[in-house]
Amino acid sequence: MAGRLGVAPATLRTWDRRYGLGPSDHTTGRHRRYGPADIARLERMHRALLRGAAPAEAARYARSSTEDTDAPAEPPRRPAHRIGRGLRLPGASRRARGLGRALLAMDAPAAQAVLAEAIAEDGVAAAWDQLAGPVLAALAERELAPVSHLAAQCVRAALATAEVGAPLPAHDNPVLLFSADPAALPPRVLATALVQRGIPATVLLAAFPAEALAALARRLSPAAILFWAADPGQAEPRFFHRVKGRVPMFACGPGWAEAELPDRIRRAGTLAETAARLEASLG
């Protein structure tokens, strides 16, 4: 059931414990089975959360919709943010606004539900480019550290879930993904997108000297190397000069925008574009 909805099993247990939206049919042993009515309630709960409703409100809607034929056809929406004004998300999608509302309300289950649906429909990298990345940038603009921390946790949880059931690696050597920022999320997002494509990936998030990074790259013989930099202070062009051989190398992130790079270095675009380019070059 968790896979059908795109939520974590722990989320289903929480909905059962808090709101009574669990399976009703008993089988032998300790297991219970979801019946059609249970599934319908959970799907209504999920849709309401994706529209930004509070969990308790969504649960009331889910229960009333199966018990009252005159219940409203549209799931409820959250009427207001709980933490100050909303986020600046010009041209944002319904999902982005829903994710912003859930995070501002510190509602982790709702935020994870939005992320899971986006990943299931659009893929990990596109979900970052179009949804999580813009929302986290808007949170950083508001300087809401606790909300940003929760958002990062939700993204990491979504990535861990997305890697479950990934195909076995089709290559022996990994793609190396570097960043000087230990909290950087884009390299982790890209690694998950590659793993889903059967491409092994190793993420290293630390401000190591260029010489040390180049030595590691030589020792591991990676299939490709990508260096993520969120700002110019994290960009280290010397690293690319230290790496010898013909391994494909990519400079990714806004930090490289003004950096002078060797001709053989490829400037990467969005994470979705980069994942596709890496898959094509390694295929």
N, C-alpha and C positions, 0 to 999 in steps of 0.2 A: 504493500500500500504506500509505503514511503516513496518508493521509486516511481509509482504512478503519479503521485502529486509533486515529486521533485523536492521533498523536504527530508530532513534527517529523521531517523526513527525516534530519536529523543524528543523531537517536536511532537510527534504523534502521541507519545506517552504523556507529554505535558498537557496536550489538549484533552486526553482522556482523564487525567488526574484532576485538572482544574475545572473543566467544563463538561465532563461526562460525554465526550464525543468519541468513545472507544468502541471496539467490537462488541456485539451483543450475543452472537452465537457461540456457544461453548462446544468444544471438542474434547476428546479424551486428554487426560493430563492437565497441564496448566495453561494450555493454549486456548485462545479464543479467535473466532473467525469473523471477518467483516462481512456483513450481509449487504444487500443492495441499498437498504435504507441508511446503513452506517456510511457506506461509500458516498451516497448522495449528500449526507450532512457534511462529511469532510470536504467534498468538492466545493460546497457552498461556503464553508469556512475559509477555504483557500482562496476562492475568488474574492471574498470580502476583504481579506487581508491584503491582497494585491491591489485593491482599490484604496488602501490606506485606512481601513477601519481598525479600531482598537480590537485586540483579541477578544475581550469580553463581549463587545458589541457584535463582532463577527460570529461568535458562538451563539448568541441569542438569535441572530438572524438565521444561522444554519439550523437551529432546532425549530424555530417557528415556521420556517419555509417548508419543512416536511410535515408539520402538524397542522398548519393553517393554510387552506387553499387560497385564502384571500391575501396572503402575505405579499409584500411588494416584490416585483420582479427584479428590481435592481438591488445589488448588495449595498449596504450602507457605506458611506465615506466618512473618514475622520473629519469632524468639523473644524478643528483648529490644531495648531502645533502646541506642544507642551513646553518647548524651550524657545522663548522669544519669537522673533519673526522668522519667516521661511527662508529657504535658500535661494540664491540667485541662480536660476537655471533657465536662461533664455533659450527658447525653442526646445525645451526638454520634452521627452516622451512621457506618456502616462506612467511607464515603469519608473523612470527617473524621479518623477514627482512622488510616486508612491514610496520609493526607497528613501527619498529625503524625509518624507513625513515619518516613516517608521523609525529612522535613525534619530531624528529630533525628539521622538517620543521615547527613545531608548528601548524600542521594542525589537529585540533581537530575532525572535521567531518570525515576525512579519518581514523584517529585512532579509533574512535568509530565504524566505519563501520567494520574494521578488528575485533575488539573485539566482536561485535554483531554476526558476522558470526561464529567465533570460539565458542562462547557460544551456539549458536543454533545447531551447529553440534556436539560439544564434551562435552558440559555441563560446568557449571560455574567453578567447581573445576579443571577440566582438562585444561580449558582455562587459568587458572592461572598457573598451574604447567608447562605447555608446552609453554606458550606464554607470558602472562603479567609478571609473576614472573621473568623469565630470562631477559626480556627487561628492567624491572625496575632495576634489579641488574646491568646490563650493564650501565644504565644511572647513577647509583650511583657511579660506578667505574670511570666514566668520570667526576663526580662532576659537573653536569649540573643541578643546583638547579631549574631554571625556567622550564626546560623540565621535570624534575622529578615531579614537582608540577602539570604540565599539565597532565602528565601520570596518576597521582593519581586521578585527577579530572575525567579523562576519564574512569578509572576503576570504580569509585564510580557511575558515571552515568550509566555505563553498568550494574552494579549490581542492581541499582534501576529499570532499565527497565526489567531486568530478573525476578524480583519479581512480576511484574504485572501479574495477572492471576494465581498466585500460588494457589495450592489446600488449602482447609481449614485444619487447624492442626488436625492431627490424635491422638495427645497426649495432655494432659492437662499441664504437667510440661515441661518447656523449657530445652534445652541444654544451659548451661552457658559457655560463651567463654570469657576468661580473657586475657589481655595483659597489661604490664606496659607502653607500648608505645602508646600514644594517637593517633598517625598517622598510626598505624599498619593496613595494608590492609588484610593480610591472615585471621584473625578472621572474618572480614566482608564478605570475599569471602566464607568462610566455612558456615557462617550463612545463606547466600543466597542459597547455595547448599542444606542446610538442609530444608529451607523454601520451596524450590521447591519440596522436597520430602514429604511435609506435616508435617515436624517436627519443632515445634516452637523453636526459638533460641533467646537468649538475649546476647548482646555483651557489655562488660564493658572494656573500654580502659582507664586505669589510674593506677598510681603507688600507690595503696593502700597497707597498711601493711597486712601481711599475716593473722593476727588475724581478721582484718575487712573483708577480703575476705571470710574467713572461716565462720564468723558469717552470712554473707549474704547468703552463700551457704546453711547453716543450715536452714535459715528462708524461703528460696524459694523452698526447696526440689526439686532440679533439677533432670531431667532424666539422665543427664551425665554432667561432667565438663571437660573443656579443657583449658589448660593454654599455651598460645603461647609465646615463647621467641625467639627473633631474635639473641640475643647474651647472653653470660653467665651473664652479669650484670643484665639482665631482669629476669633471672631464679630464682625462689624463692622456693626451695624445702620445706621450712617450711610450706608452704600453704597446701601441701598434708598431712602433719602430723597432721594438725589442723582439717581437715575434717573427721568426724566420719561417720559410716554407711557403706553401701555396694554400694554406688553410683559409677558407672564407672567413672574413671578419666584418662585423657590423658595428656601427656606432648608432645607438638608439637613445632617444630621449631628447628633450629640449635643451639640455646642457651642451649638446654638440652643435647647436645651430650656427655659432660663429667660429667654431674651431677649425683650424687648418689641418686637414688630414691627408695622408698619402693617397694617391690615386686608386690604389687597390682596395681601399676601405669603402665599404658600401654604407651609405647613410640609410638607415631604416626609417620607415614611416610608422603607421599605426601598428599595434601589436598584431592585429589580424593580418595585415599585409606582410609583416615580418614573418609570422608563422607560416604563411603560404609560401613565401620566398625560400625559407629554410627547407620546407618540405620538398619544394621543387628542386632545389640544388642538391639535396641529399637522396632524391629518388633515383 
